[in-house]
Amino acid sequence: MDDALRIESLTGSAILPYLDALARLRITVFREFPYLYDGSLAYEAEYLATYGACAESLFVLARQGEAIVGVSTGIPLAAETAAVKMPFEAAGLAPERVFYFGESVLLAPFRGQRIGARFFDAREAYARRLDRFNHTAFCAVDRPADHPLRPAGHRPLDGFWQRRGYVRRFDLRAAMRWKDIDQPAETAKSMVFWLRPLDRGSPAGGQSLSHRGDTGGPIMKTGS
Ligand SMILES: CC(C)(COP(=O)(O)OP(=O)(O)OC[C@H]1O[C@@H](n2cnc3c(N)ncnc32)[C@H](O)[C@@H]1OP(=O)(O)O)[C@@H](O)C(=O)NCCC(=O)NCCS
């Protein structure tokens, strides 16, 4: 068996066979704080429809042999739902100029090997290659500091995101709904957006890209 980890970028219809893998990874990984997502395949199907319908969606896969151990996603913000676009429009930022990152989810045993950094590299390189965006952006859930399920010693990703050049914009917020693992029903969460100007001058990164693409509610689309 091939144990080497490989990173592969896919767009358009090439992402469709991996929607299920992403749904399962999101349900597993987002149970952790700060997301605490008590996921269901029905919720996932609604969320993933947006990505499946856009020919310019990007999936960056981390694979070990046949197993998909991580996925990171991106999509032109203009193809996102109204709830995600609205804060940008309200702030005078045209969605057509923003490339949006849906999430990065990596199984815990594979963390700490710079795969998260490579997920950013691949998505920023792709956004640059599309050559019409001024910013890359994502959002993250804003949990209270005294949340009862915050693990002792929890290390947020804020420092990593800042080192990648992202700035948290408290003026750009959206409400998204999902069911927390300790709640009986869905509740609204406050999501805060992070933005980085996209340096369009530099050449695109070296990820291989399979593009067979010709296909074309406030829900959980959480961050880097
Ligand atoms: C986000 C995620 C994909 C990063 O994966 P990764 O491959 O471990 O990331 P990297 O090795 O590139 O490290 C990225 C940062 O994570 C942090 N980090 C790395 N290993 C860590 C560990 N064992 N424990 C805590 N933080 C760690 C570091 O701050 C690091 O940044 P730095 O090197 O600039 O200090 C992964 O942690 C994950 O799936 N987390 C759960 C889901 C999530 O929160 N996703 C982001 C929002 S959608």
The ligand as a Tripos MOL2 file, in Angstrom:
@<TRIPOS>MOLECULE
LIG
   48    50     1     0     0
SMALL
NO_CHARGES

@<TRIPOS>ATOM
      1 C1         -7.0720   23.4060   10.0230 C.3       1 LIG1
      2 C2         -6.3420   22.1170    9.7120 C.3       1 LIG1
      3 C3         -6.7700   21.6000    8.3560 C.3       1 LIG1
      4 C4         -4.8360   22.4390    9.6810 C.3       1 LIG1
      5 O1         -4.1770   21.2650    9.3680 O.3       1 LIG1
      6 P1         -2.6230   20.9770    9.6570 P.3       1 LIG1
      7 O2         -2.0830   20.1950    8.5400 O.co2     1 LIG1
      8 O3         -2.4620   20.4270   11.0150 O.co2     1 LIG1
      9 O4         -2.0040   22.4380    9.6160 O.3       1 LIG1
     10 P2         -0.4560   22.8030    9.5230 P.3       1 LIG1
     11 O5          0.4020   21.6480    9.9290 O.co2     1 LIG1
     12 O6         -0.2470   23.4480    8.2010 O.co2     1 LIG1
     13 O7         -0.3790   23.8900   10.6650 O.3       1 LIG1
     14 C5         -1.2070   25.0170   10.6260 C.3       1 LIG1
     15 C6         -1.2780   25.6420   11.9740 C.3       1 LIG1
     16 O8         -2.0030   24.7850   12.8610 O.3       1 LIG1
     17 C7         -1.4250   24.8640   14.1570 C.3       1 LIG1
     18 N1         -1.0810   23.5080   14.5570 N.ar      1 LIG1
     19 C8         -0.3150   22.6150   13.9000 C.ar      1 LIG1
     20 N2         -0.2560   21.4710   14.5960 N.ar      1 LIG1
     21 C9         -1.0220   21.6490   15.6780 C.ar      1 LIG1
     22 C10        -1.3770   20.8100   16.7640 C.ar      1 LIG1
     23 N3         -0.9110   19.5610   16.8540 N.pl3     1 LIG1
     24 N4         -2.2090   21.3110   17.7090 N.ar      1 LIG1
     25 C11        -2.6670   22.5630   17.6150 C.ar      1 LIG1
     26 N5         -2.3810   23.3920   16.5810 N.ar      1 LIG1
     27 C12        -1.5620   22.9360   15.6440 C.ar      1 LIG1
     28 C13        -0.2410   25.7530   14.1260 C.3       1 LIG1
     29 O9         -0.5930   27.0230   14.6390 O.3       1 LIG1
     30 C14         0.0620   25.8640   12.6440 C.3       1 LIG1
     31 O10         0.4690   27.1250   12.2710 O.3       1 LIG1
     32 P3          2.0050   27.5970   12.3950 P.3       1 LIG1
     33 O11         2.8310   26.4590   11.8740 O.co2     1 LIG1
     34 O12         2.0540   28.8340   11.5390 O.co2     1 LIG1
     35 O13         2.1850   27.8560   13.8490 O.co2     1 LIG1
     36 C15        -6.6040   21.0340   10.7960 C.3       1 LIG1
     37 O14        -6.0990   21.4900   12.0150 O.3       1 LIG1
     38 C16        -8.0760   20.7460   10.9880 C.2       1 LIG1
     39 O15        -8.6670   19.9820   10.2260 O.2       1 LIG1
     40 N6         -8.6760   21.3350   12.0380 N.am      1 LIG1
     41 C17       -10.0810   21.1210   12.3700 C.3       1 LIG1
     42 C18       -11.0230   21.8390   11.4100 C.3       1 LIG1
     43 C19       -10.7840   23.3230   11.3820 C.2       1 LIG1
     44 O16       -10.7270   23.9950   12.4000 O.2       1 LIG1
     45 N7        -10.6450   23.8570   10.1700 N.am      1 LIG1
     46 C20       -10.4190   25.2560    9.9740 C.3       1 LIG1
     47 C21       -11.6860   25.9860    9.8390 C.3       1 LIG1
     48 S1        -12.6900   25.3750    8.5100 S.3       1 LIG1
@<TRIPOS>BOND
     1     1     2 1
     2     2     3 1
     3     2     4 1
     4     2    36 1
     5     4     5 1
     6     5     6 1
     7     6     7 2
     8     6     8 1
     9     6     9 1
    10     9    10 1
    11    10    11 2
    12    10    12 1
    13    10    13 1
    14    13    14 1
    15    14    15 1
    16    15    16 1
    17    15    30 1
    18    16    17 1
    19    17    18 1
    20    17    28 1
    21    18    19 ar
    22    18    27 ar
    23    19    20 ar
    24    20    21 ar
    25    21    22 ar
    26    21    27 ar
    27    22    23 1
    28    22    24 ar
    29    24    25 ar
    30    25    26 ar
    31    26    27 ar
    32    28    29 1
    33    28    30 1
    34    30    31 1
    35    31    32 1
    36    32    33 2
    37    32    34 1
    38    32    35 1
    39    36    37 1
    40    36    38 1
    41    38    39 2
    42    38    40 1
    43    40    41 1
    44    41    42 1
    45    42    43 1
    46    43    44 2
    47    43    45 1
    48    45    46 1
    49    46    47 1
    50    47    48 1
@<TRIPOS>SUBSTRUCTURE
     1 LIG1         1 GROUP 0 **** ****
